[in-house]
Amino acid sequence: MLGNKAKTSEAYNRKTINNDSFIVGAFKNSIDGLTDISQDNRISNFKLRDIAGSIMHDQRVCKCGKVPTSGKVEASVHDKTGKAHYSGLQSCGSVWTCPVCSSKISERRRLEVSKGISQAHRMGWESLLVTLTFPHSRTDNLKELLRKQSLASRLFKERAAYKRMRKEYGIKGTIRALETTHSDVNGWHPHLHELWFIERGLSIYKLRKQLYEAWSKACIDAGLECPSIANGVDVRGGDFAADYVSKWGMDYEIAKAHVKKGKKGASRSPFQLLVDYEQGDMQAGALFREYAEAFKGKRQLVWSKGLKKLFGIEQKSDKEVLEEKIEKSTRKITIHYADWMAIVKYKAQAYVLTLLELRSKYEVYQFISQLKNSMHPDTKSNSFEKFRVV
């Protein structure tokens, strides 16, 4: 929980999360209706990262996207996609606590899972989405639930019942994803999604019954309550016609599970907790810190041994994913340290990228110059009125 750190963080938040200068505020108004979904999402993710940093102000996310690795920062626009990005900045690489890093890494992992599904189908295999969960309450500690869940998962996979299922259904490999949501009624809800690639057809009813018997036994032996057959195990085919398919597709459900929005009024994803905290819900901030500390060091996706190689997917760490350059960029600007500090002070990082995508480099430099000048009382007469995005 937040403890004494919460008090420091609350004061910090109220003063700085919405600390927009007149220039930034005017710029926001000037781009109203001109941005696309990806630009809006980026602005939102950058803001959520600031909120996460204010809660976890002793963690790497505080410096992510803010602290230069040298005396200058570069902003570039991809030649093919037209999307801008920064280089020369520290990144935290956390898929759990940083919405910006999480978005980049999860998208790469989503593409990998999508390729895996396509490759499996070309090989004549079927795919199943298996979800495993267990009873929980609002008084449960998340870190302890994760410990018991990890033990239950290990027992489940090690035992003869699972090995018999592997042989019976020709399970060629699996991809496991870990996620959690939180509700005021039932507390933390950690659960596992597993994508199974199987060699031959099956009865989902029969498999679900077998899974329940093996999973419920593993849960009990790990110190968890016995799940019900209605809620403990879910099995769906690769083309199931539920809401998740129309919104995400099976590959999206696996890889981006932890960034999904919880059902309104029922549960909240970790990043929804950030939104609620920014709107004044202090308990949401405490819950986010509990979540961040419990998930630190956990792996988002776990592919079974040899599966990536079989599908021809290159092994890359999250750090390598963040650092890789896929697109060629010829349109660039260089931002020197003092100018970058002004951008960070007014939380304008996302707006600089948006401006670079929409307008000329001259106008970007003009915007940065006015941000820098606004830091000094004697230069406030240098107003924003001459600058417009039209």
Secondary structure as the mmCIF struct_conf table of DSSP 4:
data_model
#
loop_
_struct_conf.conf_type_id
_struct_conf.id
_struct_conf.beg_label_comp_id
_struct_conf.beg_label_asym_id
_struct_conf.beg_label_seq_id
_struct_conf.end_label_comp_id
_struct_conf.end_label_asym_id
_struct_conf.end_label_seq_id
TURN_TY1_P TURN_TY1_P1 GLY A 3 GLY A 3
HELX_RH_AL_P HELX_RH_AL_P1 ASN A 4 THR A 16
TURN_TY1_P TURN_TY1_P2 ILE A 17 ASN A 18
HELX_RH_AL_P HELX_RH_AL_P2 PHE A 22 SER A 30
TURN_TY1_P TURN_TY1_P3 ILE A 31 LEU A 34
HELX_RH_AL_P HELX_RH_AL_P3 ILE A 37 ILE A 55
BEND BEND1 MET A 56 MET A 56
TURN_TY1_P TURN_TY1_P4 HIS A 57 ASP A 58
BEND BEND2 GLN A 59 GLN A 59
HELX_RH_3T_P HELX_RH_3T_P1 ARG A 60 CYS A 62
TURN_TY1_P TURN_TY1_P5 LYS A 63 LYS A 66
BEND BEND3 VAL A 67 VAL A 67
STRN STRN1 PRO A 68 PRO A 68
BEND BEND4 THR A 69 GLY A 71
STRN STRN2 LYS A 72 HIS A 78
TURN_TY1_P TURN_TY1_P6 ASP A 79 THR A 81
STRN STRN3 ALA A 84 SER A 87
BEND BEND5 GLY A 88 GLY A 88
STRN STRN4 LEU A 89 LEU A 89
TURN_TY1_P TURN_TY1_P7 VAL A 95 THR A 97
HELX_RH_AL_P HELX_RH_AL_P4 PRO A 99 ARG A 122
TURN_TY1_P TURN_TY1_P8 MET A 123 GLY A 124
STRN STRN5 GLU A 126 LEU A 132
TURN_TY1_P TURN_TY1_P9 ARG A 138 THR A 139
HELX_RH_AL_P HELX_RH_AL_P5 LEU A 142 GLU A 158
BEND BEND6 ARG A 159 ARG A 159
HELX_RH_AL_P HELX_RH_AL_P6 ALA A 160 TYR A 169
TURN_TY1_P TURN_TY1_P10 GLY A 170 GLY A 170
STRN STRN6 ILE A 171 SER A 183
TURN_TY1_P TURN_TY1_P11 ASP A 184 ASN A 186
STRN STRN7 GLY A 187 ILE A 198
BEND BEND7 GLU A 199 ARG A 200
HELX_RH_AL_P HELX_RH_AL_P7 ILE A 204 ASP A 221
TURN_TY1_P TURN_TY1_P12 ALA A 222 GLY A 223
HELX_LH_PP_P HELX_LH_PP_P1 LEU A 224 SER A 228
TURN_TY1_P TURN_TY1_P13 ILE A 229 ASN A 231
BEND BEND8 GLY A 232 GLY A 232
STRN STRN8 VAL A 233 GLY A 237
TURN_TY1_P TURN_TY1_P14 GLY A 238 ASP A 239
BEND BEND9 ALA A 242 ALA A 242
HELX_RH_AL_P HELX_RH_AL_P8 ASP A 243 LYS A 247
TURN_TY1_P TURN_TY1_P15 TRP A 248 TRP A 248
HELX_RH_AL_P HELX_RH_AL_P9 GLY A 249 ALA A 255
TURN_TY1_P TURN_TY1_P16 LYS A 256 LYS A 256
HELX_RH_3T_P HELX_RH_3T_P2 ALA A 257 VAL A 259
BEND BEND10 LYS A 260 LYS A 260
HELX_LH_PP_P HELX_LH_PP_P2 LYS A 261 LYS A 263
TURN_TY1_P TURN_TY1_P17 LYS A 264 ALA A 266
STRN STRN9 ARG A 268 ARG A 268
HELX_RH_AL_P HELX_RH_AL_P10 PRO A 270 GLU A 278
TURN_TY1_P TURN_TY1_P18 GLN A 279 GLY A 280
HELX_RH_AL_P HELX_RH_AL_P11 MET A 282 PHE A 295
TURN_TY1_P TURN_TY1_P19 LYS A 296 GLY A 297
BEND BEND11 GLN A 300 GLN A 300
STRN STRN10 LEU A 301 TRP A 303
HELX_LH_PP_P HELX_LH_PP_P3 SER A 304 SER A 304
TURN_TY1_P TURN_TY1_P20 LYS A 305 GLY A 306
HELX_RH_AL_P HELX_RH_AL_P12 LEU A 307 PHE A 311
TURN_TY1_P TURN_TY1_P21 GLY A 312 GLY A 312
HELX_RH_AL_P HELX_RH_AL_P13 ASP A 318 GLU A 323
BEND BEND12 GLU A 327 GLU A 327
STRN STRN11 SER A 329 HIS A 336
HELX_RH_AL_P HELX_RH_AL_P14 TYR A 337 LYS A 345
TURN_TY1_P TURN_TY1_P22 TYR A 346 LYS A 347
HELX_RH_AL_P HELX_RH_AL_P15 GLN A 349 LEU A 358
BEND BEND13 ARG A 359 ARG A 359
HELX_RH_AL_P HELX_RH_AL_P16 LYS A 361 ASN A 373
TURN_TY1_P TURN_TY1_P23 SER A 374 MET A 375
BEND BEND14 HIS A 376 HIS A 376
HELX_RH_3T_P HELX_RH_3T_P3 PRO A 377 THR A 379
TURN_TY1_P TURN_TY1_P24 LYS A 380 SER A 381
BEND BEND15 ASN A 382 ASN A 382
BEND BEND16 PHE A 384 PHE A 384
TURN_TY1_P TURN_TY1_P25 GLU A 385 LYS A 386
#
